[in-house]
Amino acid sequence: MKYLMLVCVDESLVLPPEDAAVSDCPGQWAEVAGRNVWLSGSQLQGVSDATTVRVRDSEVLIADGPFTETKEQIAGFDVIECADLDEAIEVASKHPVARHGVLELRPFRQG
């Protein structure tokens, strides 16, 4: 089953050096890279570069900034393929940001 893993953090957070280089696979995340469950992912620009688009009564409404008004914002994403939710949770728990932010797992719809 494929899962989208949204990586959410407070933009003001400065990660410790051992967690800052996610792309360099520090710590336990290196183990995940070797298991062939990670399919793709990337960091995103900050929320100041976000644009929200809505259509209401046939009118396109555009706003600067993110849709949600929360302390933690989506900072990146990963697509993982795991046998089940239990494995996806175990993989997410090894992500460096899990100790500082929130990882949201969502399965892709089938068919």
Stockholm file with secondary structure:
# STOCKHOLM 1.0

chainA/1-111         MKYLMLVCVDESLVLPPEDAAVSDCPGQWAEVAGRNVWLSGSQLQGVSDATTVRVRDSEVLIADGPFTETKEQIAGFDVIECADLDEAIEVASKHPVARHGVLELRPFRQG
#=GR chainA/1-111 SS CEEEEEEEEETTCCCCHHHHCGGGCCHHHHHHHTTTCEEEEEECCCGGGCEEEEEETTEEEEEESCSCCSSEEEEEEEEEECSSHHHHHHHHHTSGGGGTSEEEEEECCCC
#=GC SS_cons         CEEEEEEEEETTCCCCHHHHCGGGCCHHHHHHHTTTCEEEEEECCCGGGCEEEEEETTEEEEEESCSCCSSEEEEEEEEEECSSHHHHHHHHHTSGGGGTSEEEEEECCCC
//
